[in-house]
Amino acid sequence: MRGLLLTLTVLAQTSPLSPSLGASPASASPTPRRRTSGSQVPLTPGSAISPGPTPATPGSKLSNFQLPGTSRPTASSTPKVLTPRPRPPSSLTTRIPGSSTSPAPATPTSRPGTQTAPVPRTPSPGPPAFRDPHTSTPRPGRSKEEAKKEKAKPVLRVKVRLVKKKKVVVKKRKKLGPTHPSPGNQELTQDPEPGCPPLGLESLRVSDEQLQASSSQSYGLGAHRGRLNIQSGLEDGDLFDGAWCPEPEDDRPWLQVDAGRIARFVGVITQGRNSIWRYDWVTSYKVQFSNDTLTWWGSKNRSNGLDEVFPGNSDPDTPVLALLSQPQVARYIRLLPRTWLDGGAACLRLEVLACLLPDPNGLFPREPQLGSSDPLDFHHHNYKEMRKLMKKVNEQCPNITRVYSIGKSYQGLKLYVMEMSDQPGEHELGEPEVRYVAGMHGNEALGRELLLLLMEYLCLEYLRGNPRVTRLLMETRIHLLPSMNPDGYEIAYQRGSELVGWAEGRWTHQFIDLNHNFADLNTPLWEAEDEGLVPHKFPNHHLPMPAYYIMPNATVAPETRAVIDWMQRIPFVLSANLHGGELVVSYPFDMTRTPWEARELTPTPDEPVFRWLSTVYAGTSRAMHEPGRRPCHSEDFSQHGHIINGAEWHSVAGSMNDFSYLHTNCFEITVELSCDKFPHESELPQEWENNKDALITYLEQVRLGISGLVLDKDTEQGIPDAVIAVDGINHDVTTAPGGDYWRILTPGDYMVTASAEGYHSATKPCRVSFEEGPTPCHFRLSKTPKQRLRELLAAGAKVPPDLRRRLDRLRGRGVRTGGAGS
């Protein structure tokens, strides 16, 4: 318990009390004073210790204190408000040993909720209390003469010393085993959570020179290949294998990473070797640290003080996270494999979790500041957070935005789309439709976040009056689908980057890789022949192409079916689907024309257009043109401007790009945004800056080419499904229900023909210039006599005389021909 020892020390004062120090007996009342922040109480001029009852301090046995020679207050006593004054001399100050020196009231207050009753005490003879010498009110039972004599007596000062008894609490701590302090581990925290971003092995922020190893089987298996999620080439033993592997004779292998400066290491992520021919992975390893590569210390087990041995991998591709029991402060980190797969090699791919510490002395080179000045929401959003963000944008810009759903996923999550236009919710005649699609693969999260950031940015810049954004929204109808595969992303979001790969079987087919579900509708020739299917006739193509067949009863993921219906319902002109894992833009065709070829250049009739569109995005992406940047995996796409034909890269049956080109009017490309499929939140601002201008510039390319209306010459009504053909390009587009169309073309002169069933076709020249904006190219078509007759007969109208005479001539000619023949 807390106790209070009250010590009264009475000191005689030879000089009379100053008139400014004293208390009026008439105002002596038990007025409790509010406690201040400290433990000192200055006795201010015009105030004194109350000669009446004083509230007790909690735990004190003395509830009331009254100096001798004073009268007890009555119930009718009126409290006097004490006004704070300048601080008095220290001799008039009450102190509590061991406390701070800040002021506190001399009269302690009770603890809230604690009641203290005054305990009366019998007055005893003693020196007079403090009083106001200017007060003339006599004390009860004394004459005026006695009062005057008493006034002339010396006044004594009282020094009160309050001593608190503190209760010492000793916490029992669990006895730990022997520990060995690490020389570079001066600032350790007990929080086992990662808390630090990846150092940058996967995203290539860590250069090849920062990776070293005890040995390597070959250059293609060198330390620079020991990066998380790195992919091998088609052949083992080349310069681009999928891991670091030491020499078989190396009995103490290690892989070392130089952080470039002092860092706080909190964990590592490991994978096995990426190969289609071998199985190699590390099953256990140790971790060491150093500041100079000469003195090394290990990560210690906190229970026994021995070196920690971390569990490794059980398959080549699943990332395994290991957190250090205590974070370590050092510059270098080294992994030492202990055991590995029987019959295999100690191969691994690695990512390090570390926070770079401040460098106040400027000993290390200053890194460039990464980030963005845009006030956007830079963090990874799960499904609920994504929906909340889209709702927030819609509420901020209700006049230009609309959120709608195109269907549901396998697990019932809605596929939300953000529409942005000056007239959301309706197709405006002559206004092109464009779209971005992201999240096709659940573990590729960057595209999802970029589209969420894009809708935020467009809304904010529209409100600010940005002319470029305003024009884009006024002249274009934009659709943003941030998550085509929400089920797969939720798994990735919960388990971390790349952990979606743990799923197997139908789970993988349904959620991880929806891209290949388009192949269920576009089955290749060599697979369809066994099923006895009939070749599908492509409405927009005439030349030989990759042979696709439609499977009528194919099992298709609901996400894929919803997207296909969406693509065919809205007359999209331009699109891009966003992926991760590389830095390249690919364009159709994505499937080789020769079935047995794994790689083959397979261009579309619109090869110049697709190369233009791909170059526009690649040329405005900062990451794709960063000087000195090494390839993500095994191919250096910088030699080709970071663009490539999809089939020349690797053949994919039934891709989204091919489906858009063959079944709709839309031109679509695939953008591989980053080497890292699931970048850390701290990297999102820089990734946004890398792609912001490219995302907007690509949308503006919908203005390239020709556009116009195909109208009925008699009624001036739009003709739906009219075919727009360009001489020399065997790929046609069709008009929307209102008769409007858009045809992306590179600058040049073209002969364009418009035709429709029941109408005479019309051809006219159209020139596409380098000036911004599409070239108007309108058509008015006349109906054929046969079509006019059909419409009249269907309406039950009277046949015009000229048409009747023409029909009679045709009939008479047929009768004469029949008579002669008989």
Rosetta blueprint (number, residue, H / E / L):
1 M L
2 R L
3 G E
4 L E
5 L E
6 L E
7 T E
8 L E
9 T E
10 V E
11 L E
12 A L
13 Q L
14 T L
15 S L
16 P L
17 L L
18 S L
19 P L
20 S L
21 L L
22 G L
23 A L
24 S L
25 P H
26 A H
27 S H
28 A L
29 S L
30 P L
31 T L
32 P L
33 R L
34 R L
35 R L
36 T L
37 S L
38 G L
39 S L
40 Q E
41 V E
42 P E
43 L L
44 T L
45 P L
46 G L
47 S L
48 A L
49 I L
50 S L
51 P L
52 G L
53 P L
54 T L
55 P L
56 A L
57 T L
58 P L
59 G L
60 S L
61 K L
62 L L
63 S L
64 N L
65 F L
66 Q L
67 L L
68 P L
69 G L
70 T L
71 S L
72 R L
73 P L
74 T L
75 A L
76 S L
77 S L
78 T L
79 P L
80 K L
81 V L
82 L L
83 T L
84 P L
85 R L
86 P L
87 R L
88 P L
89 P L
90 S H
91 S H
92 L H
93 T E
94 T E
95 R E
96 I L
97 P L
98 G L
99 S L
100 S L
101 T L
102 S L
103 P E
104 A L
105 P L
106 A L
107 T L
108 P L
109 T L
110 S L
111 R L
112 P L
113 G L
114 T L
115 Q L
116 T L
117 A L
118 P L
119 V L
120 P L
121 R L
122 T L
123 P L
124 S L
125 P L
126 G L
127 P L
128 P L
129 A L
130 F L
131 R L
132 D L
133 P L
134 H L
135 T L
136 S L
137 T L
138 P L
139 R L
140 P L
141 G L
142 R L
143 S L
144 K H
145 E H
146 E H
147 A H
148 K H
149 K H
150 E H
151 K H
152 A H
153 K L
154 P L
155 V L
156 L L
157 R E
158 V E
159 K E
160 V E
161 R E
162 L E
163 V E
164 K E
165 K E
166 K L
167 K L
168 V L
169 V L
170 V L
171 K L
172 K L
173 R L
174 K L
175 K L
176 L L
177 G L
178 P L
179 T L
180 H L
181 P L
182 S L
183 P L
184 G L
185 N L
186 Q L
187 E L
188 L L
189 T L
190 Q L
191 D L
192 P L
193 E L
194 P L
195 G L
196 C L
197 P L
198 P E
199 L L
200 G L
201 L L
202 E L
203 S L
204 L L
205 R L
206 V L
207 S L
208 D H
209 E H
210 Q H
211 L E
212 Q E
213 A E
214 S L
215 S L
216 S L
217 Q L
218 S L
219 Y H
220 G H
221 L H
222 G L
223 A H
224 H H
225 R H
226 G L
227 R E
228 L L
229 N L
230 I L
231 Q L
232 S L
233 G L
234 L L
235 E L
236 D L
237 G L
238 D L
239 L L
240 F L
241 D L
242 G E
243 A L
244 W E
245 C L
246 P L
247 E L
248 P L
249 E L
250 D L
251 D L
252 R L
253 P L
254 W L
255 L E
256 Q E
257 V E
258 D E
259 A E
260 G E
261 R E
262 I E
263 A E
264 R E
265 F E
266 V E
267 G E
268 V E
269 I E
270 T E
271 Q E
272 G L
273 R L
274 N E
275 S L
276 I L
277 W L
278 R L
279 Y L
280 D L
281 W L
282 V E
283 T E
284 S E
285 Y E
286 K E
287 V E
288 Q E
289 F E
290 S E
291 N L
292 D L
293 T L
294 L L
295 T L
296 W E
297 W E
298 G E
299 S L
300 K E
301 N L
302 R L
303 S L
304 N L
305 G L
306 L L
307 D E
308 E L
309 V L
310 F E
311 P E
312 G L
313 N L
314 S L
315 D L
316 P L
317 D L
318 T L
319 P L
320 V E
321 L E
322 A E
323 L E
324 L E
325 S E
326 Q E
327 P E
328 Q E
329 V E
330 A E
331 R E
332 Y E
333 I E
334 R E
335 L E
336 L E
337 P E
338 R E
339 T E
340 W E
341 L L
342 D L
343 G L
344 G L
345 A L
346 A L
347 C L
348 L E
349 R E
350 L E
351 E E
352 V E
353 L E
354 A E
355 C E
356 L E
357 L L
358 P L
359 D L
360 P L
361 N L
362 G L
363 L L
364 F L
365 P L
366 R L
367 E L
368 P L
369 Q L
370 L L
371 G L
372 S L
373 S L
374 D L
375 P L
376 L L
377 D L
378 F L
379 H L
380 H L
381 H L
382 N L
383 Y H
384 K H
385 E H
386 M H
387 R H
388 K H
389 L H
390 M H
391 K H
392 K H
393 V H
394 N H
395 E H
396 Q H
397 C L
398 P L
399 N L
400 I L
401 T E
402 R E
403 V E
404 Y E
405 S E
406 I E
407 G E
408 K E
409 S L
410 Y L
411 Q L
412 G L
413 L L
414 K E
415 L E
416 Y E
417 V E
418 M E
419 E E
420 M E
421 S L
422 D L
423 Q L
424 P L
425 G L
426 E L
427 H L
428 E L
429 L L
430 G L
431 E L
432 P L
433 E E
434 V E
435 R E
436 Y E
437 V E
438 A E
439 G L
440 M L
441 H E
442 G L
443 N L
444 E L
445 A L
446 L H
447 G H
448 R H
449 E H
450 L H
451 L H
452 L H
453 L H
454 L H
455 M H
456 E H
457 Y H
458 L H
459 C H
460 L H
461 E H
462 Y H
463 L H
464 R H
465 G L
466 N L
467 P H
468 R H
469 V H
470 T H
471 R H
472 L H
473 L H
474 M H
475 E H
476 T L
477 R E
478 I E
479 H E
480 L E
481 L E
482 P L
483 S L
484 M L
485 N L
486 P H
487 D H
488 G H
489 Y H
490 E H
491 I H
492 A H
493 Y H
494 Q H
495 R H
496 G L
497 S L
498 E L
499 L H
500 V H
501 G H
502 W H
503 A L
504 E L
505 G H
506 R H
507 W H
508 T H
509 H H
510 Q H
511 F H
512 I H
513 D E
514 L H
515 N H
516 H H
517 N H
518 F H
519 A H
520 D H
521 L L
522 N L
523 T E
524 P E
525 L H
526 W H
527 E H
528 A H
529 E H
530 D H
531 E H
532 G L
533 L L
534 V L
535 P E
536 H L
537 K L
538 F L
539 P L
540 N L
541 H E
542 H L
543 L L
544 P L
545 M L
546 P L
547 A L
548 Y E
549 Y E
550 I L
551 M L
552 P L
553 N L
554 A L
555 T L
556 V L
557 A L
558 P H
559 E H
560 T H
561 R H
562 A H
563 V H
564 I H
565 D H
566 W H
567 M H
568 Q H
569 R H
570 I L
571 P L
572 F E
573 V E
574 L E
575 S E
576 A E
577 N E
578 L E
579 H E
580 G L
581 G L
582 E L
583 L L
584 V E
585 V E
586 S E
587 Y E
588 P L
589 F L
590 D L
591 M L
592 T L
593 R L
594 T L
595 P L
596 W L
597 E L
598 A L
599 R L
600 E L
601 L L
602 T L
603 P L
604 T L
605 P L
606 D L
607 E H
608 P H
609 V H
610 F H
611 R H
612 W H
613 L H
614 S H
615 T H
616 V H
617 Y H
618 A H
619 G H
620 T H
621 S L
622 R L
623 A H
624 M H
625 H H
626 E L
627 P L
628 G L
629 R L
630 R L
631 P L
632 C L
633 H L
634 S L
635 E L
636 D L
637 F H
638 S H
639 Q H
640 H H
641 G L
642 H L
643 I E
644 I E
645 N E
646 G H
647 A H
648 E H
649 W H
650 H L
651 S L
652 V L
653 A L
654 G L
655 S L
656 M H
657 N H
658 D H
659 F H
660 S H
661 Y H
662 L H
663 H H
664 T L
665 N L
666 C L
667 F E
668 E E
669 I E
670 T E
671 V E
672 E E
673 L L
674 S L
675 C L
676 D L
677 K L
678 F L
679 P L
680 H L
681 E H
682 S H
683 E H
684 L H
685 P H
686 Q H
687 E H
688 W H
689 E H
690 N H
691 N H
692 K H
693 D H
694 A H
695 L H
696 I H
697 T H
698 Y H
699 L H
700 E H
701 Q H
702 V H
703 R H
704 L L
705 G L
706 I E
707 S E
708 G E
709 L E
710 V E
711 L E
712 D E
713 K L
714 D L
715 T L
716 E L
717 Q L
718 G E
719 I L
720 P L
721 D L
722 A L
723 V E
724 I E
725 A E
726 V E
727 D L
728 G L
729 I E
730 N E
731 H E
732 D E
733 V E
734 T E
735 T L
736 A L
737 P L
738 G L
739 G L
740 D E
741 Y E
742 W E
743 R E
744 I L
745 L L
746 T L
747 P L
748 G E
749 D E
750 Y E
751 M E
752 V E
753 T E
754 A E
755 S E
756 A L
757 E L
758 G L
759 Y E
760 H L
761 S L
762 A E
763 T E
764 K E
765 P E
766 C E
767 R E
768 V E
769 S L
770 F L
771 E L
772 E L
773 G L
774 P L
775 T E
776 P E
777 C L
778 H L
779 F E
780 R E
781 L E
782 S L
783 K E
784 T L
785 P H
786 K H
787 Q H
788 R H
789 L H
790 R H
791 E H
792 L H
793 L H
794 A H
795 A H
796 G L
797 A L
798 K L
799 V L
800 P L
801 P H
802 D H
803 L H
804 R H
805 R H
806 R H
807 L H
808 D H
809 R H
810 L H
811 R H
812 G H
813 R H
814 G H
815 V H
816 R H
817 T H
818 G H
819 G H
820 A H
821 G H
822 S L
